[in-house]
Amino acid sequence: MNRSDREVLEAILGGKIAQRADRIAPGINPVAGVEFIYYEDFHTSSALSQFRKLLASAGEFTASSGGIVSDSCRIALPNGQCFLALSFHGDLDGWRKAVEAGARNLGLRLARIEADHLIISDGQSVPLSECKVDLG
C-alpha cells in the first residue's frame, strides 16, 4: 500500500491535519483547555497589529501559564461590523481577564460563539448563518 505524504505526516503527528476547506470558525467546536474569544475589529491596522494593541492595552498580565494566539478568522455581522478571533490556553481565567481589560480600555466589545450564534458583550445575539465568516 502506497501512503500519501499527508497520511505519513498525520501518522507521525498522531492526528488528522485539517484542510483549509474543512476549517470552521474557532469556537464552534469546543476544544478542551482552550477558550475562543472574538474582539471588535477597530479597522485601524492589520489584525495582528490590533491583537498586539489589545494585549498592550490590558495592563499587567496575571496569567500564570499557557499562551494566547491571534487567529485569522474574521466574522462580519450583517451591518458590516467585524470581530476578530483569538484563543488562549493554560490559565484561562488570567488570559480572559487580560483580554477583557484590553477590550475595556480600548472601548471594544467582545463576543463568543454559542451553538449557532455570535453572542456579543452588549447583549446582541446574531445567528452565524447571517454573518460572513472569513477564515483568512
Number of C-alpha atoms within 10 A of each C-alpha: 3 5 7 9 9 11 14 11 13 13 12 9 10 9 10 11 12 9 7 9 7 6 10 14 18 22 20 16 11 12 11 7 11 16 20 22 20 27 26 22 22 16 10 8 11 11 20 14 12 19 22 13 15 22 20 15 18 19 13 10 14 13 18 12 11 14 14 20 13 18 19 15 19 23 23 18 18 14 7 10 13 19 26 24 26 21 19 21 21 16 17 20 14 18 25 20 15 22 26 21 21 22 20 15 13 15 11 17 16 21 22 21 22 15 12 12 18 24 19 18 13 9 8 11 16 16 16 21 12 12 18 14 17 13 16 8
